């Protein structure tokens, strides 16, 4: 029995009270322009601006696989840019998703969510353009967030 709450809807509009973190997976090459990031950018410019600045300054910061950047977009609403995919294309090394990086990022996210007293909201991270399998991602969420008592809602778009 999963501790994850699954709902139909838009992960950028979590309908719960309290502090919320909207988590999603980004690539490690500074690209922002396809997939769930477009829904984020339609609502708030800050996550993309912060991600691009984080990537530009990567020689002097923690930007890289497994890193997390939290960006406040509204009072009580944060977006977590999690670096969980290598590049953007499927190639000789397989699909872009990196499960170890998602696992590491979720661990860091758990600490930040706990500090904020926040619930976490996300699409099926790593399973769109990154090419991942939910059967591999779901146990990471269970282990890193649910077991630590952090409420998680996963949104499936109802189209």
C-alpha atoms as one frame of an Amber mdcrd trajectory, in Angstrom:
protein
   0.000   0.000   0.000   1.510   3.255  -1.176   1.688   6.289   1.061   1.654
   8.502  -2.012  -1.605  10.308  -2.730  -2.452  10.099  -6.457  -4.815  12.659
  -7.962  -5.881  13.932 -11.369  -4.958  17.524 -11.961  -2.197  20.071 -12.336
   0.830  19.742 -10.048   1.391  23.506 -10.287  -1.921  24.084  -8.480  -1.792
  21.972  -5.302  -5.106  22.296  -3.493  -4.017  21.699   0.084  -3.411  24.065
   2.959   0.005  24.854   4.371   3.467  25.115   2.883   3.889  23.304  -0.437
   6.937  22.299  -2.464   6.375  21.511  -6.137   9.165  19.134  -7.141  10.301
  18.342 -10.657  13.330  16.946 -12.455  15.699  19.110 -14.523  18.626  18.163
 -16.757  22.301  18.795 -16.046  23.043  20.846 -19.179  21.082  24.026 -18.487
  18.194  23.266 -20.837  14.731  24.490 -19.834  12.035  24.450 -22.472  10.136
  21.170 -22.736   7.873  19.119 -20.510   6.651  20.059 -17.042   8.976  23.093
 -16.817   6.699  24.837 -19.320   3.758  24.531 -16.910   5.954  25.960 -14.152
   7.143  28.844 -16.343   3.555  29.687 -17.326   2.799  30.319 -13.640   6.063
  31.742 -12.311   9.211  33.105 -13.993  11.459  32.646 -10.924  12.240  28.894
 -11.141  13.578  29.148 -14.703  15.560  32.313 -13.944  17.053  30.690 -10.833
  17.838  27.416 -12.658  19.612  29.218 -15.521  21.647  31.343 -13.071  22.483
  28.194 -11.046  23.693  26.480 -14.231  25.688  29.535 -15.374  27.467  29.696
 -12.000  28.043  25.925 -11.793  31.824  26.253 -11.539  31.332  27.829  -8.109
  28.179  26.105  -6.809  26.605  22.671  -6.292  24.838  22.444  -9.681  25.026
  18.852 -10.889  23.307  15.487 -10.736  21.532  14.993  -7.412  21.483  18.678
  -6.443  18.320  20.562  -5.440  17.536  24.250  -5.715  14.513  25.582  -3.799
  12.875  28.706  -5.236  10.110  30.565  -3.402   7.393  31.528  -5.907   4.564
  32.581  -3.582   4.025  32.807   0.124   3.939  29.139   1.238   4.792  27.808
  -2.250   8.261  26.699  -3.339   9.517  24.984  -6.497  12.279  22.391  -6.163
  14.510  22.207  -9.234  16.078  18.728  -8.883  18.894  17.709 -11.228  17.930
  14.147 -12.118  18.728  13.641 -15.764  21.937  13.598 -17.788  21.377  15.654
 -20.924  18.091  15.652 -22.798  18.319  12.928 -25.426  18.235   9.157 -25.426
  21.560   7.924 -26.774  24.144   5.185 -26.451  24.001   5.461 -22.652  20.202
   5.016 -22.656  17.522   7.422 -21.504  18.462  10.708 -19.756  16.939   9.821
 -16.355  19.442   9.058 -13.582  17.723   7.230 -10.740  20.678   7.647  -8.359
  20.527  11.423  -8.886  16.759  11.502  -8.297  17.286   9.447  -5.145  19.963
  11.855  -3.890  17.834  14.895  -4.780  14.793  13.438  -2.992  16.929  12.908
   0.112  17.964  16.570   0.072  14.387  17.604  -0.669  13.175  15.656   2.375
  15.411  17.751   4.649  14.218  21.012   3.090  10.545  19.986   3.180  10.863
  18.968   6.828  12.520  22.299   7.695   9.655  24.151   5.956   6.939  21.889
   7.350   5.870  21.375   3.737   3.976  18.795   1.731   5.495  17.787  -1.630
   3.635  17.866  -4.958   4.894  16.570  -8.294   4.060  15.025 -11.631   5.478
  11.529 -12.247   9.022  12.897 -12.054  11.630  11.469 -14.381   9.029   9.605
 -16.434   8.237  12.081 -19.194  10.999  13.381 -21.436  13.640  11.865 -19.138
  12.387   8.409 -20.138  12.252   6.858 -16.675   9.930   4.172 -15.369   7.541
   4.975 -12.518   8.159   1.513 -11.095  11.738   2.680 -10.393  10.914   6.216
  -9.214   7.975   5.453  -6.903  10.050   3.402  -4.406  12.570   6.274  -4.164
   9.769   8.667  -3.202   8.453   6.135  -0.678  11.909   5.688   0.856  13.087
   9.314   0.903   9.869  11.219   1.629   6.952   9.033   2.757   9.005   7.073
   5.314  10.147  10.383   6.798   6.550  11.479   7.280   6.443  13.983   4.429
   3.075  13.978   2.624   3.447  13.510  -1.148   0.833  14.030  -3.853   1.491
  12.888  -7.424  -0.568  14.516 -10.152  -1.660  12.822 -13.346  -2.861  15.298
 -15.911  -6.503  14.654 -16.697  -6.655  15.156 -20.437
